[in-house]
Amino acid sequence: MIIKEVISYLEDLAPLAYAEDFDNVGLLVGDKNTEVSGVLVTLDTLETVVDEAIEKGCNLIVSFHPIIFKGLKSLTGKNYVERTVLKAIKNNIAIYAIHTALDNALRGVNDIICNTLGLVNKSILIPQKGTIKKLTTYVPVKNANALRTELFKAGAGNIGNYDHCSFNTEGTGTYRGNDDSNPTIGTKGQLHEEPEIQISVTFNKHIETKLLQTLVAHHPYEEVAFEVTSLDNYNQNIGIGMLGELKKEQETYTFLKFIKEKMKVSCIRHSEISKSTIKKVAVLGGSGSFAIAAAKRAGADVLITADLKYHDFFSAENDIILADIGHYESEQFTKNFLVDYLSKKITNFAVVLSTTNTNPVKYL
């Protein structure tokens, strides 16, 4: 198996099209056509992690956070980023980062937190805009069923819990081919009228190339008429943060102790205890101050996140309890999840969980 085949599994789980614009995801170091000897999964890629990969015979590191975040203007080893990248290159080790692509995935970072806490009735907290598109095309009536089937196979027509969704309108198409045309129906140089069906299907933006290739490959016409439009609809399966509920309401201090136990944290920074019990829980792994307003609008009793600043806690305004559990702590189970996921997909070489603790924050 080569690196790009491993990448294809990762991008089935978390398509890079849904990563945040500021992020740097994908293959950061290495050649995607290199044969894989082993995969080491980590939260962060540091020099010590590259050393671990060398020791364990892994030439691909799958990292949650990207080691290269901003553009590198030199590679002289003057800081930890450059030293890590240099060591990886010298030892022919590739580095792939998944970061906010997995943050925004339905089965991603925030779903992992929800599952760890046993939350039910889960939904995306901040759905991502601009990720749903619509394809409209026109096809002879006799070819409509076959074309629709191929479009569905390619991933179009999925809406929430439903698939094979389309809208179809019958009408008459007209066209006239020039001297260079080779019409499959009709005669060039002559105006032709054909009973057609207009097919409209929605799709997630990351499959656009595949869907258009399918359309052209299975459409009977020499020239395929189609339209692709971007929709403003929220995508209920793509977005940052999650909302869930406890199976049974808990007293607030009991719940905070429950978080410490389940998330394996030594301390929680929290806002004033303004609610006596907790039922509805919002979570956002990593830096999540931007989600406070969304969590309040959703009626959450608590927002579990990280990296809250002093003034962020004021914005709770007794409407919600803010619980900062630490950046590393909120994302720590991500690497376990990725190891389990890849191990089920790959059986011909080792997928190894990194044992290097990359948390830069220490507690006394």
N, C-alpha and C positions, 0 to 999 in steps of 0.2 A: 504494500500500500504506500502511496506517495502522499506528501503533505496536503495537496489540494483535495484529496479524498477525505481526509480527516476534517479539513475546513468545511467541506460540503455538509458533513453531519452537524457541525457547529452552527452553520448558517441556516440549516433546516430548523434548528431550535430557535435561533436568534438572528434573523436576517439583518445584515448591516445597514440596509435601507432605513431602518428605524432607529439607528443610533442618533444621538443628538448632534447638531451641526458643529458644536465646539469640540467634539470628541475626536480621538485618533484611534480607530479600531481596524481590525483586520491583520494581515500578515505584515509585521513591522520589520522583521529581519529574516533573511533566508530566501531560498528558492523553493517555490511551491511544487516543483517537479522532483524534489529530493525524496528518496525512499526513506520511510520512517523506521527507526530502530526502537523507539519508545517515546511515550508522551508523559511529560511531567506537568501536573496541574497545580497552579499556585494562585494566590490572591495578588501578589506583587512579584515582579521580576527584579531581583537584586543580584549583585555579584555572588552572594552566598547561594542563591537559587541556581544560578548557572553552574556553580561548583557542584551542587547536588545533582543537577542533570548529567554532568560529566561522570560523576561517581556511579550513577545508576544506569548509565548507558542510554540516556534519552536525548535524542537530537531535535525534539520539538517541545517547546515550553508553551503551554496554553495558560495565559495569564488573564485574570479578570481586569486589573488595571493596566493601562499601557505604560511601558517604561519611557517611550518617546511620546511626549504630549505636545510640546512645542517644537518648532523646526530646529534641527541641529545645524549650527554653522561651522562646526569643526568636530573632529573625533580625535582628541589628543589625550583623553583620560583625565581631564582637569576636574571632573565632578563624578558623582556616583552614576549618573545616567550614561555618560560617555564611557566610563570604565565597564559598565555592565554590557553595553552594546559591543564594545571592542572585544570583550572576553567571549561573547556569544559568537561573533564573526570568526574569531581566531580558532574556535573549536567547532565550527560548522553546526551551530545550534540555531534553529529557527525560533522566532518568538511571534506568537499570535495573541492579540488582545481582543476581548469580547465586550467588555465594559458596558456602556449604556445601551448597546444592542440587547444585552441580556436584562438590563434594568427595565427596558420597555417591553420585554417579551411576556406573554401571558404566563408561561411556566418559567419565570425568571427569578431574580433576586428577591422581589417582594412576595412572590408566591411561596418561596422557601421560608421566609419569616412567618407568613401566615400559617403554613403547615407546621412549623416548629411550635407555634403557640396554639395549634389546634383550632384555628378560626374556621368558620363555615360561612356560607352565603357570600362568597368572595366576588369582588368586582374591581375593575380598574379605577383608581382614584382620579387620575388626570388623563383622560383619553387623549391620544395624539391626533391632531388635526392633519388633514392633507394626505392621508395614507390610503384613502379609498378612491378608486377610479371607476369609470364606467366605459365599457366598450360597446359601441353600436355599429352594426354591420348589416349588409343587405345581401340576401342569398336567394336563389331560385327555390320555390316552394318544395320541390322534390329533394333538395339537398339540405333542407333546414334541420331536420332531426339529426342527421349524421354530423353536421357541423356543430350543433349545440352540444352533442355528446363529447366531441373532442375538446371543446372549450371547457366543459365541466371537468374533464380529465386533467386538463392543464391547471385547474385550480380556480377557475372563474365560478361565479354564482353561489358563493358561500356567504350567508348572512346569519350571524349568531349561531343558533342551533339548527339551522336549515342549510341544505345544499341543493344543487340543481335549480337555483333560482334564476329566472329570466322573464323578460316581457317581450311579447311578440305581436307584431302588427302586420297584417296583410296589405299589400299595395301593388302598384305597377312600377317597375323600373324601366327606364329608357336609356339607350346608348347607341352610338354609331362609331364603329372603328375606322381609323384612317388606313392608309395603304400599308403601313407597317404593322398593323394589328393582326392578331391571330385569334379571333373570338372562339371560345369553346361552344357558345350558343349564339346563333345568328350568323350573318354574313357581313364581312367587312365592307365598308362603304354604304351600307344600308341601315336606316334607322330601325332599331329593334325594340319591341316592347315585350317584357318578361314578367309574369306573375312572380312576385318576390315576397319574402317575409323579412321584416326589419327585426333583428334580434338585438336586445340590450341586456348586458350582464354587468354586474359590478365585480371588482377584483381588488386585491391588496397590491399596492404599488410595486412590491419587490418581484412580482411575477410578470411584470409588463412585457419584458423582452421575450420570455418563454411563451406568453399568451399570443403575442403578435406573430411569432414564428409558427405557432400552431394554426392560427387563423389563415395565414398565407399558404401553409402546406396543405390544408384540407378544404380550402375554398375552391369551387370549380372555375371561377372566372380568371382570365389572364391578368386583369387589373382588379385588385380588391378595393372596394370602397369601404372605408371605415372611419369612425371618429373615436377619439379617446379624450375624455374630459375628467378633470379632477373635481371631486365632490368635497363639500364642506362638512359632510356628516362626520360625527365622532366615530372612531373605531373602538368598539367595545372590547376588542381583544388585544389592542396595542396601546401602551401608555405607561406612564410612570406612577409608582405607588399603588397600593391596593387598600381596599376597604373590606372588612370582614366583621364577623360577630363571634363572641364567645358562646359556646353552647349553653352555658349557664352564667348569668350575671355574677360578678365578683365584687367584693368590697375593695375599694381602691388600693389601700395599702397591701392587701393580700395579693392583688393583681400585680403591683409593682415588684413584690417579692417573687411572684411567679415568673415575671419577665427575667429577673436576675438569674433564676434557676435555669430556665429553658434556654436563654440566650448566652449563658455562661459569662455574665458580666460581674465585675466586682463592685461597681457603683453605678447609680443612675442620677443624672442631673435632671431635675424636673421643676416645672412651674408650680404655683400654688395649688394645693389640693382643693379644687373647687367643686368636685363631684364626689358623692359618698360611694357610688358604685360605678362599675365599668361594664358595658355591654358591647358597644360599637367601637371598633378599633381601626384606626388608619395606620399604615406602616409605609415607610419609605427608607430603604437602605441607603447609607451614605449621607451626603449633605442634603438636608431636606427642609430647610427653613422656608423655601419658596412654596412648599405645599401646605403651610399652616392655614391659609385662607380657604383652600380647597377642602381640607379636612373639616374645617368649621362649617362650611356650606353643606357638607355631606352629613352633618349631624354626629360626627365622631365624638366619643367621650374622651379619647386620648389619641395622640399622634406619637408613634414610636419612630424616632429617626436619629440623626447625629449632626454634629458640628454646629449646634445652635449657639449664637452669640448672646451676649448679655441682654441686649435690647430685644432679641427675638422672644425672650420669655415674657416680656410685657405684653406682646401681641396675643397672648392666650386670652387675656381680658375676661377671665373666669368663665369663658365659653367652652374651653377645652383644656385638657391637661397635656402639656408637652413633656415627653420623656426622651432625653438624650442618652442613648446607651453606648455611644462611641462609634466611630466610623468603621474601624476594623471589626468590632464586635457585631455590628449590624450586617456585615457581609461575610463573616467568617465561614459560614456553612456553604457558601457558593462553590468553593472548590470541591467539597465532598459531593455535591450534587452533580458537578460536571464530570467527576471521575465515574460516578455511577452511570451517568448518561452515556459517556463514551465507551465504557466497558461493555455495555449491552450492545453497542453497535460494532465494536471492534474486538476480535478474538485472537488475531494472529500476532500481536505483540502487546507489551505491558502498557497499561495506563496507570500511572503512579501518582499517588497523592503526596504532594510536597510536605515534608515535616518541618520545614524551615518556618519559624514564626517571624513574619515580616511586619508585625505591628510596631510602628515607630514610637507609639505612646506607651509610657510606662507609668505604673501607679505604685505609690508607696503604701 
